[in-house]
């Protein structure tokens, strides 16, 4: 039997030590430490104000968790690494994990699985839309949302410079100029 706890959290069956490389455990350990020191202190006020601090996105983006230099492409894309990454994020704050996964998981999966076979999967690197984490200003009565689904607090997705969010001919997702 292995230790019940690790820097990644409770792992009674030792999956992290048996299914992740030392490099992956190091990346996730760095994530856990960064979340504890830089993100968690921001979240109490964020929950009270129903906002997501911009510093959270900047902090997570700097870690390059989807394609860390320390990991092989195969391990970075593995479900066991993704599962532990999500576990570590959720242990710190579930709203951070949700926001991160909407950005990293859903968008990348849509492009990877829904994109054209003629476009290499690596073309999505550097062409990931960013979310405006600051709350939207309250709408004036004349511009208030008419749909019950529309929300002035919903983050607005914007494309990075050099990327188009319009599908190109024969593709189903964002494109980059060549």
Residue pairs with C-beta under 8 A, 6 or more apart in sequence:
1 12
2 11
2 12
2 13
2 14
2 17
3 11
3 14
4 10
4 11
4 12
5 11
6 16
6 17
6 25
7 25
7 28
7 29
7 32
7 33
8 16
8 25
8 28
8 29
8 32
8 84
8 87
8 88
9 32
9 87
9 88
9 91
11 17
15 80
15 84
16 25
16 28
16 84
17 25
19 80
20 28
20 75
20 80
20 81
20 84
21 71
21 75
23 68
23 70
23 71
23 75
24 70
24 71
24 75
24 81
24 84
26 70
27 63
27 65
27 68
27 70
27 71
28 81
28 84
28 85
28 88
30 63
31 63
31 65
31 85
31 88
31 89
32 88
32 91
32 92
34 59
34 63
35 88
35 89
35 91
35 92
35 93
35 96
36 92
38 55
38 59
39 55
39 56
39 59
39 60
39 92
39 93
39 96
40 92
40 93
42 53
42 55
42 56
43 56
43 92
43 93
43 95
43 96
46 52
46 53
46 56
46 95
47 95
49 135
50 135
50 153
51 133
51 134
51 135
51 153
52 95
52 96
52 99
52 133
52 155
53 133
54 133
54 134
56 96
56 99
56 133
57 99
57 103
57 130
57 131
57 133
60 96
60 100
65 85
65 100
65 104
66 76
66 104
66 108
67 73
67 76
67 125
68 76
71 81
75 81
82 105
86 97
86 101
89 96
89 97
89 100
89 101
90 97
99 131
99 133
99 155
102 131
103 128
103 129
103 130
103 131
104 128
107 128
107 129
108 124
108 128
110 173
111 121
111 124
111 173
111 174
112 121
112 124
114 172
114 173
115 121
115 124
115 171
115 172
115 173
116 168
116 170
116 171
116 172
118 170
118 171
119 171
119 175
123 176
124 173
124 174
126 160
126 162
126 163
126 176
127 159
127 160
127 162
127 163
127 174
127 175
127 176
128 160
129 157
129 158
129 159
129 160
129 163
129 165
129 174
130 157
130 158
130 160
131 155
131 156
131 157
131 158
132 155
132 156
132 158
133 155
135 152
135 153
136 152
136 153
136 154
136 156
137 152
138 152
139 145
139 152
145 151
145 152
157 165
159 165
159 174
162 176
162 177
163 174
163 175
163 176
164 174
164 175
164 176
164 177
165 174
166 174
166 175
167 173
167 174
167 175
168 175
